[in-house]
Each structure stands twice: as C-alpha cells, then as structure tokens.
Amino acid sequence: MAEVKAKPATGKLGILTPGLGAVATTFIAGCVAVKKGLGQPIGSFTQMGTIRLGKRTEIRKPNINQVVPLAQMDDLVFGGWDLFEDNVYEAATNAAVLDQRLLDQIKDELSAIKPMKAVFDKTYVKRLEGPNVKSAGTKMELAEQLMEDIKKFKADNNCERVVMVWCGSTEIYIEESDVHQTVASLEEGLRNNHPDIAPSMIYAYAAVKMGIPYANGAPNLSCDVPAMVELAAQTGTPIAGKDFKTGQTLMKTVLAPGLKARYLGIDGWFSTNILGNRDGAVLDDPDNFKTKEVSKLGVLEQILEPDLHPELYGDMYHKVRINYYPPRGDNKEGWDNIDIKGWLGYPMQIKVDFLCRDSILAAPLVLDLALLLDLAKRAEMKGIQEWLSFYLKSPQAAKGLYPQHDLFKQFEKLKNTVRHIGGEDIINHLGLDYYE
Ligand SMILES: NC(=O)c1ccc[n+]([C@@H]2O[C@H](COP(=O)([O-])OP(=O)(O)OC[C@H]3O[C@@H](n4cnc5c(N)ncnc54)[C@H](O)[C@@H]3O)[C@@H](O)[C@H]2O)c1
C-alpha cells in the first residue's frame, strides 16, 4: 500500500477570495452548480484528471482524488471581500459570464454570500471606486482586521481549514524594494504605511501570517517577495503566484515548446486582445497594464532560450497588447501572429484567433489552486509551491532559479508531485526496461 504523505481532508474547507468579480463569481457559481448536478467541472484537473501510476503494463489510471486526499466539492464553503456591496448572485449577474437561467436556479446559495469590507486604496487601482471599504488605519491595522474577518468566517461556517486565492483587480506596477526583503522590514512597512505595500500584499500578509495557504491569480507582487517567502517558512504556509494562465498565454506556452522542439525559428510574435469586462477597464490604465505586460512577456524568453539559439530566436520581436472594448464583455478575443522560419530560413506564418471566455477559463484554476494548496498544507509543504506553476503565467520560483513556463513540463511536475504526495513512484518516462 502506498503511504500517503498528507493528512486526510476532514471537515469543511473555506475558500476565501479577495475580489468577488467575474472570475470569483464564475468559480463560486460553477462549484454550486456542479454540486447540484447542473453542470460539469470542465477544465479542472482535480475534478476530471486521472493519473498514471506504476509501470505502463499495469494500466493503473485512477482519478486524482483516489491518489491523494482532496477536499470534496460538498465540503467547500465560499466567502470573500469586495469594494462593491453586491452579493455573489448580483455580482455574477453583473459580470454576465454565466447564463441568467443557471444563476436563477442557484440564486439562494449565491445571494447568501455577501462581500466583507475590502482593504482598498484607489492609488493602486485608479479606475475603481466603491463603498464597501474598511475605514483607514495603518496597513498593519488593516491586516489585523482581515485576520479577524478570517477567524469570524471560519467560526461562522464551521470550517476546519481555510485557503485564500486573490481574485481582485490587477494593481499598478510596483518593483520589489527594500521594504519587501525581510519579515521585519515588511512589518515595519505595514506599521508605517509604506507605499510599496499594495492592498493585495496586505491580504497575503494576513493569510500567510495565520498559516493560511495563499495563491495570487493576478500579476501583482503580493506573495512574490522575499519577506513573504520568509514568513511562509516561519508559519509553515504554502504559497503560489502569480497570474492565472488562461487564454493567450496558455496558447503561447502550448505552441512555443512545440516550435522549439522542432528547432523552428521565430522572428516575431505579436499578441493582441480585445475585452470589455471590468478587468479590461482596469487594464486600460497604463500603470495597471504594465503589471500585466511584464507578466505576459516573460514566458517566451525562458521557453525559447535565445541565448543558446541566437540564430533561431536572437532577434525575435515580442509584443503584447490589451485593448479595452466594452461590447465584448468577458468574451475576449485574442489574436496571435507568429512569424516563424524553417529550413534555410524560409519564412512562414501562424495565426491564432482564440475566441475565449476569460472567466470560464479561469474558474477551474481557482478551484484547483485552492484544493491543491490545501493538500500541500496537509502534506506539510511550505513556501513556494513550484509544482503549481502549471496554473500560473508568471510562476514564482526559488531565488536563483528561473521559472519553468513550458506547459508540458509544468504538467509533468504537477503529476509527479501528486504521485510523490500519494506515496507512489514518480515517472521519468525512460522506459528502457520494457525492452530488456
Ligand atoms: N479571467 C482571466 O482569464 C484572468 C487571467 C489571469 C489573471 N486574471 C486576473 O484575475 C483578477 C480578477 O479578474 P476578473 O475578471 O474577475 O476581474 P473583475 O474586475 O471582474 O473582478 C475583480 C474584483 O476585485 C475587486 N477588487 C479590486 N481590488 C480589491 C481589493 N483590494 N479588495 C477586494 N476586492 C477588490 C473589484 O471590485 C472587482 O469586483 C484580475 O486581476 C485579472 O487580471 C484573470
């Protein structure tokens, strides 16, 4: 019998999201719909995935939750914070991602989830203003209020464990600075209202300080600074960031490894998007877009390794644009034009036109990140959970280690980590023994 390295998932798991916008409400409504048999959790590895165990001749391919103990859908409870007062039914209706007939069937469950008052500062998201905000205090006092919120939520909902996934807006671009280096400097900065500590970092601090696993679905620094890694080590907390890997970047990290594997060259990769949801409105501000741009631009460089292959990728021109276009709502359109070259340098082009639905792609990632971080906590894994890079556009990695962006390598790592926690042999795909 395999010896599972994680404690069982008993009792209820609370999933808290700072931000109850399009992604969070699509996630919550989706889980409620799945519980009631009104839909399928498509896109979720934890709900639909199987995993091969042992030798290929054994044909053992159980579901993930038969290999490791995951919290069950029926044991999930949802809550969150937002600067708007709409309950989840109202917010999901406004987001207009899901069909109103579906939302009406789960109206009672969704209306019962009301946002707690947000830690919000317009300096970091200029395009938003809302009434449901905690009154000013030092940043440390605000963090303490968040910790009280979490304790109350946990008690009110009889939760055994809680995880937090940031689903709030993308904040303005902030670079790592001195205040982010140690727990001591961060706590000092919280007490002195240091401007480099954005609201998302205050939520992350509150969670990690309490030992609550934290994932960051946006490209803000949040838990991706040395101080937060140090705090996570101190409190035994798993963390993962940043920025959900959903539409265009998902495609990019699928295509680029394929082109690279065949040593086809790339002269240029132009990516543009039109979208009209609130996220699009926030990203229309250049300071907020900059945070997203940095997150989106990083992926090709690591996958293609232009330093090793200057003749193939040395002069590649990579550009990413996001255009706010209200008629599209959440139904984003992402175009990619890729100028590639083959044998003797002959040019070719690839065009991708992805008519996607942003929140439909993001919702299963929130679920998987929450369940897998909860698993990590029960397996006593702390600090950066690099095996969750699969879900993230700009994955956090240990100091001195470059992040892995190739979706297939990320998926192998994810599956091997599940095997490892499940007490099973990891698989390296060598397979020579089949031919001995
Ligand atoms: N949908 C995707 O495919 C995708 C992919 C990657 C990243 N993201 C990121 O996920 C986040 C959520 O996306 P969305 O489409 O749901 O956006 P949204 O604008 O619909 O929702 C974000 C919500 O967060 C709230 N908010 C902002 N600051 C807050 C704070 N300090 N505290 C509490 N609430 C706060 C806003 O009021 C809003 O309701 C964004 O940062 C987005 O960039 C989304």
The ligand as a MOL file (V3000), in Angstrom:
LIG
                    3D

  0  0  0     0  0            999 V3000
M  V30 BEGIN CTAB
M  V30 COUNTS 44 48 0 0 0
M  V30 BEGIN ATOM
M  V30 1 N -10.0300 35.8890 -16.2770 0
M  V30 2 C -8.8200 35.5880 -16.6380 0
M  V30 3 O -8.6330 34.8860 -17.6200 0
M  V30 4 C -7.6600 36.0620 -15.8370 0
M  V30 5 C -6.4050 35.5600 -16.1500 0
M  V30 6 C -5.3150 35.9690 -15.4050 0
M  V30 7 C -5.4940 36.8580 -14.3670 0
M  V30 8 N -6.7180 37.3640 -14.1090 0 CHG=1
M  V30 9 C -6.8050 38.3310 -13.0410 0
M  V30 10 O -7.7610 37.9270 -12.1130 0
M  V30 11 C -8.2660 39.0890 -11.4770 0
M  V30 12 C -9.7890 39.0330 -11.4610 0
M  V30 13 O -10.2900 39.1180 -12.7820 0
M  V30 14 P -11.8090 39.4230 -13.0280 0
M  V30 15 O -12.0490 39.2480 -14.4840 0
M  V30 16 O -12.6180 38.6980 -12.0420 0 CHG=-1
M  V30 17 O -11.8470 40.9870 -12.7130 0
M  V30 18 P -13.1020 41.8030 -12.1060 0
M  V30 19 O -12.7450 43.2320 -12.3210 0
M  V30 20 O -14.3810 41.2960 -12.6350 0
M  V30 21 O -13.0580 41.4170 -10.5660 0
M  V30 22 C -12.0900 41.9060 -9.6970 0
M  V30 23 C -12.8270 42.3320 -8.4480 0
M  V30 24 O -11.8640 42.6660 -7.4700 0
M  V30 25 C -12.3790 43.7500 -6.7330 0
M  V30 26 N -11.2570 44.3630 -6.0500 0
M  V30 27 C -10.2840 45.1480 -6.5400 0
M  V30 28 N -9.4160 45.4750 -5.5750 0
M  V30 29 C -9.8400 44.8700 -4.4470 0
M  V30 30 C -9.3690 44.8330 -3.1180 0
M  V30 31 N -8.2750 45.4920 -2.7650 0
M  V30 32 N -10.0390 44.0920 -2.2160 0
M  V30 33 C -11.1710 43.4130 -2.5730 0
M  V30 34 N -11.6730 43.4350 -3.8130 0
M  V30 35 C -11.0050 44.1410 -4.7390 0
M  V30 36 C -13.0790 44.6170 -7.7580 0
M  V30 37 O -14.0360 45.4510 -7.1820 0
M  V30 38 C -13.7040 43.5630 -8.6500 0
M  V30 39 O -15.0300 43.2530 -8.2760 0
M  V30 40 C -7.7090 40.2950 -12.2270 0
M  V30 41 O -6.6000 40.8080 -11.5570 0
M  V30 42 C -7.2710 39.6880 -13.5210 0
M  V30 43 O -6.2150 40.3970 -14.1440 0
M  V30 44 C -7.8130 36.9770 -14.8040 0
M  V30 END ATOM
M  V30 BEGIN BOND
M  V30 1 1 1 2
M  V30 2 2 2 3
M  V30 3 1 2 4
M  V30 4 1 4 5
M  V30 5 2 4 44
M  V30 6 2 5 6
M  V30 7 1 6 7
M  V30 8 2 7 8
M  V30 9 1 8 9
M  V30 10 1 8 44
M  V30 11 1 9 10
M  V30 12 1 9 42
M  V30 13 1 10 11
M  V30 14 1 11 12
M  V30 15 1 11 40
M  V30 16 1 12 13
M  V30 17 1 13 14
M  V30 18 2 14 15
M  V30 19 1 14 16
M  V30 20 1 14 17
M  V30 21 1 17 18
M  V30 22 2 18 19
M  V30 23 1 18 20
M  V30 24 1 18 21
M  V30 25 1 21 22
M  V30 26 1 22 23
M  V30 27 1 23 24
M  V30 28 1 23 38
M  V30 29 1 24 25
M  V30 30 1 25 26
M  V30 31 1 25 36
M  V30 32 1 26 27
M  V30 33 1 26 35
M  V30 34 2 27 28
M  V30 35 1 28 29
M  V30 36 1 29 30
M  V30 37 2 29 35
M  V30 38 1 30 31
M  V30 39 2 30 32
M  V30 40 1 32 33
M  V30 41 2 33 34
M  V30 42 1 34 35
M  V30 43 1 36 37
M  V30 44 1 36 38
M  V30 45 1 38 39
M  V30 46 1 40 41
M  V30 47 1 40 42
M  V30 48 1 42 43
M  V30 END BOND
M  V30 END CTAB
M  END
